Amino acid sequence: MSNRQQIPLYRYPTSYLNEVIVCSQPITPELAEIIRTLHKEYGLDYDTLPSYLCDGDTTGPESFGAGKVLVELAAFHLHEDYRSWGRAG
């Protein structure tokens, strides 16, 4: 993984990301691109990805699942295969 200071932080509301995860809110093109960049370019794994997207508690065991769902939703929205983004997670 790249140096932590070089990885950009984003501050989406935790409630919004939770709504995206459960598909009650659509993922935006901007968010999909950000997730792809964090996962593919910076190599953030599923556990770490949520902490770069919001200020909420992202240290629990559900972080892996949240990160995985966000990556899969982003790839689906971008019409890409998340597995081609590298082996993270």
N, C-alpha and C positions, 0 to 999 in steps of 0.2 A: 504494500500500500504506500502511497505517496506520503510525504510529510504532512502531518495533521494541519499545520497552519496554512498550507496551500489549498486545502479542500474547502470550497465555499460552503457556507452555512445558509440555510433557508429557514424561514420562520412561518410556515403555514400553521394555522390554528389546528391543534390536535383534533378538535371536533370535526373539522373539514376532512382531515386525512382518514379519520375513522369512518366517515360517511363514504369516502371514496372506496375504502377497503370493503365495506359491506354493499357497495354498488347502489347506494341511495343518492349519491352525487356522481356525476360523470367526471372522469379524469380529464383535465384540460391538456391541450397540446403542450403548453408550457411546462406543466408538471411532468408529463411523460418524458419530455426532452431532458429535464433536470434529473429525473430518476435514471434515465439511460446514461447520462454523463457521469453521475456519481457511481453507478454500478460498473459501467464498462470502462470509462476513462480513468477513474480514480481507484477502481477495484474495491469499492466498499462492499462488504458481505451483507447478507440479509439481516444479521443482528445489528450491524452498525449503521446501516442506511437510515433508519427512522430518526436517529439522533441528529442527523444533518438536515432533516426536513422540518422538525418542530421542536418546541421547547418542553413539551410534556415529558412524562416519565417514560423513557424508552429503554430501560435497563432490565425489564422483566423478561420472562421466558417467551412471552407473546411477541417480543420484538422480532424474533426470527420469522414467525408467521406473517407479521405485518410487512416486514421487508420483502418477503417472498411474494406476497400478494401484490404489493405495489410494483415490483419489478415485472411480474407477469402481466398486470394490467397495462403498464406502460408499453411493454412490448406489443401486446395485443392492439393497443390504440395506434401504435406506430407501424403496424403490419410487419413486425419483425419477430424473429425467434430469439427469445431471451437467452437461450442456450448458446447462441452465437456471440453473445456479449462477453464470453469468457467464463472461466470456472470461479465464480465467487459464491459465497454462501456455503 
